[in-house]
Amino acid sequence: MTTFPLTIATVDKTLFHGHVVSVNCPGSEGELTVLAHHAPLITRLKGGEIRIKTEHDITTFSLDHGLLEVSRNEAVILL
């Protein structure tokens, strides 16, 4: 399974950092899934749930709003 690094952070702390298989996010224009080697992207996130799939687990985070950036085969979500 191909993975990529994902970081989820707030202004004062890192909530998640690790290699993931996929991340599903509530984008401002609808649900979106990021996989390894995704095209570069910056988008706003609306309230909902982030679903992270690693090779061995599925983790979720709730959010009110945020920002997703995908570039150079890594993703960063700022809440």
MDTraj code that builds the backbone (N, CA, C; nanometers):
import mdtraj as md
import numpy as np

residues = "MET THR THR PHE PRO LEU THR ILE ALA THR VAL ASP LYS THR LEU PHE HIS GLY HIS VAL VAL SER VAL ASN CYS PRO GLY SER GLU GLY GLU LEU THR VAL LEU ALA HIS HIS ALA PRO LEU ILE THR ARG LEU LYS GLY GLY GLU ILE ARG ILE LYS THR GLU HIS ASP ILE THR THR PHE SER LEU ASP HIS GLY LEU LEU GLU VAL SER ARG ASN GLU ALA VAL ILE LEU LEU".split()
xyz = np.array([
    [0.0833, -0.1180, 0.0000],
    [0.0000, 0.0000, 0.0000],
    [0.0878, 0.1244, 0.0000],
    [0.0593, 0.2163, -0.0867],
    [0.1354, 0.3407, -0.0943],
    [0.0821, 0.4396, 0.0089],
    [0.1709, 0.5021, 0.0838],
    [0.1307, 0.5984, 0.1857],
    [0.1946, 0.7341, 0.1585],
    [0.1487, 0.8326, 0.2335],
    [0.2048, 0.9672, 0.2254],
    [0.1948, 1.0317, 0.3633],
    [0.2799, 1.1302, 0.3928],
    [0.2751, 1.1953, 0.5230],
    [0.1573, 1.2921, 0.5345],
    [0.0901, 1.2874, 0.6492],
    [-0.0208, 1.3772, 0.6803],
    [0.0057, 1.4403, 0.8162],
    [-0.0155, 1.5707, 0.8234],
    [-0.0085, 1.6428, 0.9505],
    [-0.1397, 1.7160, 0.9701],
    [-0.1982, 1.7030, 1.0894],
    [-0.3157, 1.7806, 1.1282],
    [-0.2734, 1.8626, 1.2494],
    [-0.2888, 1.9953, 1.2392],
    [-0.2395, 2.0828, 1.3454],
    [-0.3332, 2.1996, 1.3702],
    [-0.3264, 2.2503, 1.4929],
    [-0.3893, 2.3767, 1.5287],
    [-0.2767, 2.4774, 1.5471],
    [-0.3109, 2.5976, 1.5860],
    [-0.2092, 2.7015, 1.6060],
    [-0.1075, 2.6587, 1.7117],
    [-0.1528, 2.5883, 1.8145],
    [-0.0635, 2.5591, 1.9260],
    [-0.0215, 2.4137, 1.9432],
    [-0.0739, 2.3206, 1.8616],
    [-0.0297, 2.1819, 1.8777],
    [-0.0559, 2.0975, 1.7533],
    [0.0172, 1.9880, 1.7435],
    [-0.0010, 1.8904, 1.6375],
    [-0.0938, 1.7811, 1.6893],
    [-0.2045, 1.7580, 1.6189],
    [-0.3018, 1.6566, 1.6594],
    [-0.2707, 1.5197, 1.6004],
    [-0.2102, 1.5198, 1.4814],
    [-0.1767, 1.3937, 1.4147],
    [-0.0583, 1.4195, 1.3228],
    [0.0342, 1.3249, 1.3192],
    [0.1430, 1.3284, 1.2212],
    [0.1842, 1.1844, 1.1953],
    [0.1750, 1.1431, 1.0698],
    [0.2139, 1.0077, 1.0353],
    [0.1869, 0.9782, 0.8892],
    [0.2228, 0.8589, 0.8466],
    [0.1991, 0.8158, 0.7091],
    [0.0625, 0.7498, 0.7004],
    [-0.0145, 0.7893, 0.5994],
    [-0.1511, 0.7403, 0.5829],
    [-0.1719, 0.6865, 0.4421],
    [-0.2728, 0.6019, 0.4287],
    [-0.3129, 0.5499, 0.2978],
    [-0.4062, 0.6489, 0.2300],
    [-0.4985, 0.7088, 0.3084],
    [-0.5917, 0.8071, 0.2544],
    [-0.6440, 0.8958, 0.3655],
    [-0.6975, 1.0107, 0.3260],
    [-0.7674, 1.0994, 0.4186],
    [-0.8902, 1.1535, 0.3465],
    [-1.0059, 1.1422, 0.4116],
    [-1.1322, 1.1956, 0.3594],
    [-1.1651, 1.3214, 0.4380],
    [-1.1995, 1.4292, 0.3665],
    [-1.2241, 1.5586, 0.4296],
    [-1.3530, 1.6203, 0.3771],
    [-1.4219, 1.6989, 0.4622],
    [-1.5397, 1.7725, 0.4166],
    [-1.4984, 1.9043, 0.3514],
    [-1.4685, 1.9003, 0.2236],
    [-1.4278, 2.0207, 0.1519],
    [-1.5417, 2.1194, 0.1391],
    [-1.5086, 2.2443, 0.1162],
    [-1.6120, 2.3478, 0.1039],
    [-1.7043, 2.3227, -0.0156],
    [-1.6571, 2.2498, -0.1147],
    [-1.7381, 2.2177, -0.2327],
    [-1.7890, 2.0739, -0.2318],
    [-1.7623, 2.0013, -0.1235],
    [-1.8066, 1.8622, -0.1126],
    [-1.6973, 1.7734, -0.0566],
    [-1.7327, 1.6501, -0.0304],
    [-1.6396, 1.5519, 0.0267],
    [-1.5250, 1.5248, -0.0704],
    [-1.4028, 1.5129, -0.0176],
    [-1.2907, 1.4797, -0.1039],
    [-1.1986, 1.3805, -0.0353],
    [-1.1331, 1.2989, -0.1163],
    [-1.0396, 1.1978, -0.0679],
    [-0.9032, 1.2255, -0.1274],
    [-0.8022, 1.2233, -0.0420],
    [-0.6645, 1.2423, -0.0864],
    [-0.5932, 1.1090, -0.0732],
    [-0.5275, 1.0681, -0.1813],
    [-0.4456, 0.9474, -0.1856],
    [-0.3019, 0.9886, -0.2177],
    [-0.2098, 0.8951, -0.2093],
    [-0.0700, 0.9233, -0.2440],
    [-0.0608, 0.9780, -0.3864],
    [0.0291, 1.0722, -0.4066],
    [0.0572, 1.1343, -0.5366],
    [-0.0605, 1.2159, -0.5894],
    [-0.1430, 1.2689, -0.4986],
    [-0.2552, 1.3551, -0.5365],
    [-0.2013, 1.4829, -0.6002],
    [-0.2765, 1.5397, -0.6901],
    [-0.2381, 1.6670, -0.7519],
    [-0.2321, 1.7762, -0.6446],
    [-0.1448, 1.8758, -0.6629],
    [-0.1390, 1.9862, -0.5671],
    [-0.2756, 2.0534, -0.5524],
    [-0.3063, 2.0931, -0.4281],
    [-0.4400, 2.1435, -0.3982],
    [-0.4357, 2.2249, -0.2702],
    [-0.5095, 2.3344, -0.2679],
    [-0.5373, 2.4088, -0.1446],
    [-0.6867, 2.4352, -0.1449],
    [-0.7553, 2.3981, -0.0339],
    [-0.8988, 2.4187, -0.0268],
    [-0.9424, 2.4420, 0.1171],
    [-1.0532, 2.5126, 0.1321],
    [-1.1131, 2.5311, 0.2636],
    [-1.1899, 2.4052, 0.3013],
    [-1.1956, 2.3777, 0.4307],
    [-1.2731, 2.2660, 0.4822],
    [-1.3876, 2.3214, 0.5649],
    [-1.5042, 2.2565, 0.5535],
    [-1.6193, 2.2981, 0.6343],
    [-1.6337, 2.2011, 0.7516],
    [-1.7277, 2.2295, 0.8380],
    [-1.7500, 2.1448, 0.9541],
    [-1.7848, 2.0026, 0.9158],
    [-1.7385, 1.9086, 0.9954],
    [-1.7654, 1.7679, 0.9688],
    [-1.6607, 1.6794, 1.0320],
    [-1.6268, 1.5736, 0.9610],
    [-1.5346, 1.4740, 1.0149],
    [-1.4238, 1.4437, 0.9154],
    [-1.3007, 1.4394, 0.9649],
    [-1.1858, 1.3949, 0.8867],
    [-1.1679, 1.2470, 0.9177],
    [-1.1549, 1.1654, 0.8141],
    [-1.1379, 1.0200, 0.8323],
    [-1.0022, 0.9806, 0.7752],
    [-0.9147, 0.9307, 0.8609],
    [-0.7782, 0.8950, 0.8227],
    [-0.7658, 0.7437, 0.8208],
    [-0.7172, 0.6898, 0.7092],
    [-0.6930, 0.5455, 0.6986],
    [-0.5429, 0.5223, 0.6914],
    [-0.4892, 0.4486, 0.7883],
    [-0.3491, 0.4073, 0.7853],
    [-0.3470, 0.2608, 0.7410],
    [-0.2295, 0.2014, 0.7360],
    [-0.2206, 0.0617, 0.6945],
    [-0.2903, -0.0320, 0.7928],
    [-0.3069, 0.0122, 0.9196],
    [-0.3607, -0.0769, 1.0218],
    [-0.4821, -0.0236, 1.0963],
    [-0.5252, 0.0996, 1.0696],
    [-0.6262, 0.1609, 1.1553],
    [-0.7042, 0.2682, 1.0792],
    [-0.8183, 0.3058, 1.1348],
    [-0.8953, 0.4200, 1.0866],
    [-0.9175, 0.5125, 1.2052],
    [-0.8857, 0.6408, 1.1881],
    [-0.8983, 0.7405, 1.2933],
    [-0.9836, 0.8550, 1.2411],
    [-1.0637, 0.9158, 1.3288],
    [-1.1454, 1.0297, 1.2884],
    [-1.1191, 1.1493, 1.3783],
    [-1.1365, 1.2676, 1.3212],
    [-1.1276, 1.3943, 1.3930],
    [-1.2467, 1.4788, 1.3525],
    [-1.3080, 1.5475, 1.4471],
    [-1.4149, 1.6430, 1.4162],
    [-1.3537, 1.7805, 1.3943],
    [-1.4168, 1.8578, 1.3074],
    [-1.3688, 1.9935, 1.2845],
    [-1.4839, 2.0876, 1.2588],
    [-1.4634, 2.2148, 1.2924],
    [-1.5610, 2.3199, 1.2624],
    [-1.5300, 2.3830, 1.1272],
    [-1.4011, 2.4006, 1.0987],
    [-1.3544, 2.4546, 0.9703],
    [-1.2028, 2.4359, 0.9664],
    [-1.1458, 2.4541, 0.8500],
    [-1.0012, 2.4370, 0.8386],
    [-0.9531, 2.4626, 0.6975],
    [-0.8296, 2.4233, 0.6733],
    [-0.7645, 2.4426, 0.5446],
    [-0.6829, 2.3175, 0.5139],
    [-0.6918, 2.2697, 0.3917],
    [-0.6156, 2.1528, 0.3464],
    [-0.5201, 2.1958, 0.2367],
    [-0.3927, 2.1574, 0.2520],
    [-0.2946, 2.1788, 0.1459],
    [-0.2304, 2.0453, 0.1118],
    [-0.2273, 2.0141, -0.0174],
    [-0.1606, 1.8941, -0.0670],
    [-0.0541, 1.9404, -0.1651],
    [0.0719, 1.8997, -0.1391],
    [0.1811, 1.9324, -0.2317],
    [0.2977, 1.8391, -0.2049],
    [0.3735, 1.8109, -0.3079],
    [0.4936, 1.7265, -0.2991],
    [0.4664, 1.5953, -0.2249],
    [0.3538, 1.5328, -0.2552],
    [0.3132, 1.4041, -0.1989],
    [0.3020, 1.4061, -0.0463],
    [0.2567, 1.5195, 0.0094],
    [0.2232, 1.5233, 0.1511],
    [0.1036, 1.6174, 0.1695],
    [0.0322, 1.5985, 0.2803],
    [-0.0865, 1.6791, 0.3086],
    [-0.0758, 1.7405, 0.4471],
    [-0.1261, 1.8648, 0.4575],
    [-0.1306, 1.9350, 0.5852],
    [-0.2717, 1.9901, 0.6012],
    [-0.3314, 1.9632, 0.7179],
    [-0.4618, 2.0174, 0.7510],
    [-0.4430, 2.1096, 0.8704],
    [-0.4835, 2.2350, 0.8541],
    [-0.4768, 2.3328, 0.9629],
    [-0.6174, 2.3582, 1.0123],
    [-0.6363, 2.3414, 1.1440],
    [-0.7677, 2.3608, 1.2051],
    [-0.7685, 2.4874, 1.2885],
])
top = md.Topology()
chain = top.add_chain()
for i, resn in enumerate(residues, 1):
    res = top.add_residue(resn, chain, resSeq=i)
    for name in ("N", "CA", "C"):
        top.add_atom(name, md.element.get_by_symbol(name[0]), res)
traj = md.Trajectory(xyz[None], top)
